[in-house]
Amino acid sequence: MRNTSLYSAFIAAGLSLISVATQAYSISGLQDASTNGSGWSGATADYQIIATPGATPGTNEWFSRYTLGNGDSRFNIDESILGQFKNAPLQDNVGAGLAAASESVRVTFLGTGAARNSVLFLAQQGTDLLDRTAFWDPIYATGGTNNLGTFNPVNASNQLFETRGGCEYAEAKAGNSCVPDNLGQSRVISGLAVGDSLIFGLQALVLHYNADNIHYPNTNYFFSGAAANNQDNNGWNDGQVHTKVLNLGSNRFLVGFEDIWGGGDRDFNDNVFLFEGVSVDIPLPPLVVSEPATLPLFGVLLGAWFWRRRSARRLS
């Protein structure tokens, strides 16, 4: 009889090595909030608490943390921005996919309205839809999403931010004064080709807080772009769209994630990130324009080309 746990670990490790071997990009170290514009100082950004309606009627997400106080408005999140995420229709009814508009993409963590801790990571580069076999088979082999000690698809080569590190729910609940370590910080993804599809994943971690009857018993994975990215062969994911995208112009987009299996309250404010140097695969008019022009001509042409390519693939 073979040792099934060792066999599962061996299979998972082998598949993980294959994935790493095909990776062409690199991700920089964390860049302090003070590098993002005027107004902030130090590693972590100033923040505000916005009491947005919670998933449970009558509650508020008072434990939220959103960036505030930067002289560059694109790094600040307010009630208006959160309202746009909540009220905007799902783009193309399947979610807007992201693509590189340059050889490097900068990502900044702008805030969380979620109780659970999550990790943003770059799940896939180069193709429109998530390769379910490559991502999920190592997880199946180890018996479940909670066996992170045996196999964790998030690692130093693809991780971007931990959303509540240094300010998890219990600590926020106790004093309401902690700040997530990565708030306002950035990373740069380099080694990309213009037009590369980029699929970002949110690893939403287990959380139990009995006093407030909060229970998220399983680690979940939610991906940007099409609802098809949130499907898997064993039905462990929910097949829902988990991101909305707001166009700031000049190849800058705000991306908001919904972090609850089944779609949650669909306000898409659970985790908010700024992406610079990207395009989307469907036309999205800018909602906030920070420059005299809307989108540079190059960005418009690239977005149109990417949209036509995706449409052609759907029809084939």
Residue, then its C-alpha position, 0 to 999 in steps of 0.5 A: m500500500r502506498n503512502t497516500s499523503l506522500y503521494s499527494a504531496f509529490i504530485a502537488a509539488g510536481l505540478s507546482l514546479i511545472s507552473v513555476a518553470t513556465q512563469a515569465y514574469s517577475i514581481s518586485g518587492l513591496q514599495d512603501a506608500s510614500t513612493n505612491g504620491s504626495g501626502w503619505s509618509g512611511a510604509t503604510a498609508d493613512y486610512q479611513i473607516i467607511a461604514t458600508p452596508g454589511a452582508t447581514p442586514g442592519t450591520n455595517e463594515w465598521f472594520s473597513r480600511y480604505t486609503l486616505g490623505n494622499g495628494d494624488s486622488r487616484f490613491n484615495i477611496d471614498e464613499s463615491i468610489l464604493g458606490q460606483f463599484k456597487n451600482a455599476p453593472l457587471q461588465d459584459n455580464v461575464g466580468a472584464g478581463l485585464a491585459a498588460a498595456s506595457e511591459s510592466v504593470r503596477v498594482t497598489f492595495l487601496g483598502t478592504g471592507a472585508a472581515r476575512n484576510s485574503v491574499l492577492f496573487l497573479a494566477q496566470q499570464g498569457t491566456d484569456l481563461l484560467d487553466r483549471t487543470a493546472f491550478w486546481d489539480p494540485i489542490y485536488a491531489t492534496g485533499g482540499t483548499n485548507n491543506l495549505g501546509t501541503f500545497n499552497p498555490v500562492n508563493a513568493s513568486n506570485q504573491l502581491f498583497e495580504t489584505r488584513g495582515g497586521c489588522e485581522y478581524a479580532e484585532a480590529k474588533a478589539g480596538n478598531s485602531c490597527v492598520p493592515d501592513n500592506l495598505g497603500q503599498s505597491r508592487v511592479i510586475s515586469g517581464l510582460a508582453v503588451g497584450d498578455s492576458l493577466i488573471f489575478g486571484l484572491q485567496a480568501l482565508v478561513l475565519h471564525y469569530n464566534a462572538d459575531n457568528i462569523h464563519y468562513p470554514n474554507t479557503n476560497y479562490f476567486f479570480s478576475g475576469a470571466a465567470a468561467n475563471n471561477q469554475d472548476n471540474n469538481g464544483w469547488n468554486d461557484g462560477q460567479v463573477h467576483t470582480k468589477v472594474l472602474n476606468l480611471g483613464s490612461n490605462r489605470f483601473l480600479v478593481g474591486f473583489e467580492d470575497i464570499w463564495g456565491g457572490g456575497d453581497r455583491d458590493f465588490n468593495d471587499n478588496v480594492f486595488l489600483f492597476e496601472g499599465v493595463s487595458v480591459d477586454i471590453p469597452l469601458p468609458p472612464l468614470v473618473v478622468s484625472e487628465p485632460a484627455t480620456l484615454p491615450l490613443f494607444g490604450v483605446l486601440l489596444g483595448a479594442w484589439f483585445w476585445r475583438r480577439r476575445s470575441a473571436r475566441r468566444l465565437s470559435 
